[in-house]
Every structure is written in C-alpha cells, then in structure tokens.
Amino acid sequence: MEAVKRVWDFFQDEILGMAWLKRFIGTVIDMLGFDTSSKIGGSVQFFIYDIIKIMVLLGLLIFVISYIQSYFPPQRTKKILGRFHGIGANCIAALLGTVTPFCSCSSIPLFMGFTSAGLPLGVTFSFLISSPMVDLGSLVLLMSIFGWKVALIYVLVGLVIAVIGGTLIEKLHLENQVEEFIRNGKAVDTPQEELQFKDRIKYAWEQVCETAKKVFPYVLIGVGIGAVIHNWIPEEFIISTLGDKNPFGVILAAIAGAPMYADIFGTIPIAEALLAKGALLGVVLSFMMGVTTLSLPSMIMLRKAIKPKLLGIFAAICIIGIILVGYMFNILQPIII
C-alpha cells in the first residue's frame, strides 16, 4: 500500500504538478542572480512555472478531450439525449457537458440548438450548467493543484448542481420564457460523415491551436494575478478576508467571480495562490465556479435566447448551489487536504 501511495504521489507531484519544472526554473532564476525567496524572484518563478505548466496541460487535455468530442457532434448528442426521460435525461445531459467546450460562451450555441430541436428545457439547462463548470480538464488540473480528493468531489458536486438545477427548471414549466425564435426554430440535421482516425487527430490538433489562442490571454492575466497574490499581498489580509475569520467569504467569492470572464485555466493560478495564502478551500472553489459558470458575457449571450425571468432563476440556482458547495468544502477541508 505504501508503494502505491509513493507512486501516486510521484505522479501527482512530478507529472501532473510538474514539481521538477518549478525546481528547474528556480535554479535558473537563482543562477541569474535573483533570489526566489524574494518577492520579485518568487513572482518571476511563479509566473514562468504556472504559464508553462498550464499551457502544457492545456494542450494535452484539449487534444484528448477534443478527440473524444469528435464522437459527439451536436446531432449525435441530440439523439443520445432524446432517448432518455426524466431525471435520467438530466444526468446524461450533465455528463455529456463534461466533453464539450470549456467556457460558458461556447456552450450557449449548443444549448440553443438543443432547445430548438425540442429537447426538454430542464435537460438543456443541465447541459448548460455542467459544460463550463465541470469537464475532464478541470478534473486533471484540480488534481495537479489540490489532489485527487478535491478534484473528484468538485466534479461530482458540479454534476449534482447541474442535475438539480435542470430538474428544478423543468418542474417550474418555464418553456414560455424561452425566446420565440428559439422555440419555433428547427434544428437542421446536417449529415455527419464518419470520421477516420487521421481526421479525428487533425480535428483534435485544430482544437488545441484554436483554444490555446483563445485561452492564452486569460491564462496570462490569471497567472499574473496569482503571482501578485502569492508574493505581494500579505497573508494576514487574505486570511481575514477569505479565511475562517470571515464567515461570508464564500458568498463574497461567488459574487465577485460571477461578473468576470475566464475559464478554469485562467482561474486555477488565482485559486492556487489564494489557497497558499490561507484562503479556505470552499472560498477559492466558489470563486472558480462563479467565474466559469456565470460570466457577464455568457449572461448577455444567454439573454438573447431566454427571457429575464428564466435568466434570473438560472443565475439564482447557480449562485445558491455554488455557495452551498463552498461551505461544504470549507467543512471538509481538514479531511480532504
């Protein structure tokens, strides 16, 4: 058992966490005359290490996930969802959301297409909630920072929020809150030719390049903010604001994250720095969920498809779910970290 633990720790620290890269960058910075224990040296080390680590993991994850996604074009996804009914359909929709695009803005066109195709509204909302909040990439990235327990629980509770949220919206019978052009639209089934292995590889590589270009600016911003938090903001300030001394830290983080626009790749370095400075685990995860699920641009896009009442209910369900999950993680933090 001890041998298995050592192997797993090595995989998590040296492969996923790339601790070897951090040590190497630290050595190079020291050779250049910077002290990595100083604020400037530490910021440079954090910035270079996190940029390289996130972009390498990003490329590998997008390639694998895009290859899987090539088997689930919108038409096939619609047919799969159409075979299920009730809460089972919500569960399948939430699970399918894990192999779709990484940000909420990318998920909304698919949501519109599914709704136009006549799929139940609650099912499409389960998909819409899970797609940006939970994906295979988030599982691996969270594992590299917080460990497998946190990553697994994060994914599971994200799926639970998606299923419950979609089910609640279904029970409220809010179909009349979808804009008329969506309700009366007809999804066109474009024939999908069977892709060959080389076509799927090409598609996956194209998705890597396209997503990397789109995400890189947000990664730079996120890592920059993380470097500042990690090396320049006093630990006492973080603890007093987002630690156990502030019972409203989860609510503050969820609300602060909601108007921002980023994806999990941009929020990971910020969460990593906040946790290292003493912020509670539930606080940083609530911030991440708020940013990835309820960004202002995605709310503006979604408003074009649904009316204000439904938009407000969707946002309220997400916020309440995120806050409850945040407090749950705060309670579980001594056990899972």
Disulfide bonds with the S-S distance in Angstrom:
none
